[in-house]
Amino acid sequence: MKLYCFGESGNAYKAALTLELAGEDWTPEFVDFFRGATRSPEFRAINVMGEVPVLVDGDAVLTQSGVIQDYISSKTGKLGGKSAAERREVLRWMFFDNHKVSGVAGTLRFNMNFLPEDKRNTDVNGFLSMRLHSALKVLNAHLEGRDWVASDDVTIADLALCGYLFYPEPFTFDRVQYPAIDAWLGRIETLPGWKHPYDLMTRAFPGA
């Protein structure tokens, strides 16, 4: 399998980490996002949405991180929950992540670190930070007294929700402020096959 990605993308990291923990054989294909690669006609022919990640597995071409995670989980029988009820719980937390955690954290991190400084808006970033921390409080409370988000074992819900939380660039998140999240991230880091996003995928800014 081939994953079109770049190291700074938290959504690509979700797909890459799922591939890694599922034990799949895959190759990262670097996409130079910051130099406009996803807007090129060649890339749009692969993904009309102009986004990473994109997973190519034979004739199958999949886009959107959650779809890719679901595909890997379904194909391997791993990381998807142990029953139909758990599968619904996995999906519930993945939708929560897409809308409330990664959807906000990704934008905030981009605004604070990758936009030119003269285009960074303090008010916008303050609002996004408030929204992010509101969601993180929900996640932290949910993780109190439990090891994993949706099951008694790690699932793709965990790998979705952690997608942006291992990155070192500032986006107002400090894991030590959330003890249950901190402990949960520590458990993920000890899983066989876990790697930091910058160890799994090529960075656009390797010296940053």
C-alpha positions in Angstrom: 0.0 0.0 0.0 1.1 3.6 -0.7 0.1 6.5 1.5 0.3 10.0 0.1 1.2 12.2 3.1 3.6 14.6 4.7 4.9 14.7 8.3 3.2 17.9 9.4 -0.3 16.5 8.6 -2.0 15.2 11.7 -4.7 13.6 9.5 -2.1 11.8 7.5 -0.5 10.7 10.8 -3.8 9.0 11.8 -3.7 6.9 8.7 0.1 6.1 9.0 -0.2 5.1 12.6 -3.2 2.9 11.9 -1.2 1.2 9.1 1.8 0.7 11.4 -0.2 -0.6 14.4 -2.2 -3.0 12.2 1.1 -4.4 10.9 0.5 -3.5 7.3 3.3 -3.2 4.7 3.1 0.3 3.3 5.2 3.1 1.8 4.9 6.8 2.5 4.7 9.0 -0.6 5.8 12.5 0.2 3.4 15.3 -0.9 4.9 18.8 -0.9 1.8 20.4 0.5 3.3 23.8 1.4 4.5 24.3 -2.2 1.1 23.6 -3.6 1.4 20.0 -4.6 -2.2 19.1 -3.6 -3.5 21.8 -6.0 -1.7 20.3 -9.0 -3.7 18.6 -11.8 -1.7 15.5 -11.1 -2.7 15.3 -7.5 -6.3 16.3 -8.2 -6.5 13.3 -10.5 -5.8 11.1 -7.4 -8.0 13.1 -5.0 -10.4 15.7 -6.4 -10.6 17.2 -2.8 -7.0 18.2 -3.0 -6.1 16.8 0.4 -3.9 14.3 2.1 -4.0 11.5 3.2 -4.7 9.3 0.2 -4.3 5.6 0.5 -3.7 3.5 -2.7 -4.1 -0.3 -2.3 -4.2 -1.9 -5.7 -7.2 -0.6 -7.5 -8.6 1.0 -4.3 -8.0 4.7 -3.8 -9.3 6.1 -0.5 -9.3 9.6 0.9 -10.3 11.1 4.2 -8.4 9.8 7.3 -11.4 8.3 8.9 -12.3 6.3 5.8 -8.8 5.1 5.5 -8.7 4.0 9.1 -12.0 2.2 8.7 -10.7 0.5 5.6 -7.5 -0.7 7.3 -9.4 -1.9 10.3 -12.0 -3.8 8.2 -9.3 -5.3 6.0 -7.1 -6.5 8.9 -9.8 -7.3 11.5 -7.8 -5.1 13.9 -8.4 -1.9 15.9 -12.1 -1.8 15.2 -13.8 -3.0 18.4 -15.0 -6.4 19.4 -18.7 -6.1 18.8 -21.3 -4.1 16.8 -21.9 -1.9 19.9 -18.2 -1.2 20.3 -17.9 -0.4 16.6 -20.6 2.2 17.0 -18.8 3.6 20.0 -15.6 3.8 17.9 -17.4 5.7 15.2 -19.0 8.0 17.7 -15.6 9.1 19.0 -14.1 9.4 15.6 -16.9 11.8 14.5 -16.3 13.7 17.8 -12.6 13.9 16.9 -13.2 15.0 13.3 -15.6 17.8 14.4 -14.4 18.9 17.8 -10.7 17.9 18.3 -8.7 17.4 15.1 -10.9 19.7 13.1 -10.1 22.5 15.5 -6.5 21.5 16.6 -5.4 21.2 13.0 -6.6 24.7 12.0 -5.2 26.2 15.2 -1.8 24.6 14.8 -1.7 25.7 11.2 -2.6 29.3 12.0 -0.1 29.5 14.8 2.9 27.9 13.1 2.6 27.8 9.3 0.7 31.0 8.3 2.9 34.0 7.8 3.0 36.0 11.0 1.2 39.0 9.4 -1.8 36.8 8.6 -2.2 35.3 12.1 -5.3 36.5 13.8 -5.2 36.5 17.6 -9.0 36.7 18.0 -9.6 33.7 15.7 -6.9 31.7 17.4 -8.3 32.5 20.8 -11.7 31.3 19.7 -10.3 28.1 18.2 -8.3 27.5 21.4 -11.4 27.8 23.5 -13.2 25.3 21.3 -10.3 22.9 21.4 -10.0 23.0 25.2 -13.7 22.5 25.6 -13.5 19.3 23.6 -10.3 18.2 25.4 -12.1 18.5 28.8 -14.7 16.1 27.5 -12.1 13.7 26.4 -10.1 13.9 29.6 -13.2 13.3 31.7 -14.1 10.3 29.5 -10.7 8.8 30.0 -10.7 9.0 33.7 -10.7 5.5 35.0 -10.4 3.8 31.6 -7.4 2.9 29.4 -8.9 3.4 26.0 -11.6 5.6 24.4 -14.1 3.1 22.9 -13.2 -0.4 24.1 -11.0 -2.2 26.6 -8.3 -2.2 23.9 -6.9 0.4 21.6 -9.0 1.1 18.5 -8.9 3.5 15.5 -10.9 5.9 17.7 -7.8 6.3 19.9 -5.6 6.7 16.8 -7.9 9.4 15.4 -8.1 11.4 18.6 -4.4 11.4 19.2 -3.6 12.5 15.7 -2.6 16.1 16.5 -1.6 15.6 20.2 1.9 14.3 19.7 3.1 17.3 17.6 5.7 19.6 19.2 4.6 22.9 17.6 2.6 25.2 20.0 -1.2 25.2 19.6 -2.1 25.9 23.2 -2.2 22.2 24.1 0.0 21.0 27.0 -0.7 17.4 27.8 0.3 17.7 31.4 -2.8 20.0 31.9 -4.9 17.0 31.2 -3.8 14.1 33.4 -6.1 11.4 31.9 -5.1 12.4 28.4 -1.5 12.5 29.4 -1.6 9.0 30.7 -3.6 7.8 27.7 -1.0 9.3 25.3 1.7 7.5 27.3 -0.1 4.2 26.8 -0.3 4.8 23.1 3.5 5.6 23.0 4.2 2.2 24.5 2.2 0.2 21.9 4.3 -2.1 19.6 4.9 -0.2 16.4 4.1 3.3 17.7 6.2 6.0 16.2 6.2 9.8 16.4 4.7 11.5 13.2 8.1 12.8 12.2 9.5 9.3 12.4 6.8 7.9 10.2 6.5 10.5 7.4 8.8 12.9 5.6 8.6 16.5 6.9 8.1 19.5 4.7 10.3 21.5 7.1 12.9 19.0 8.4 15.0 21.7 10.1 12.1 23.4 12.0 
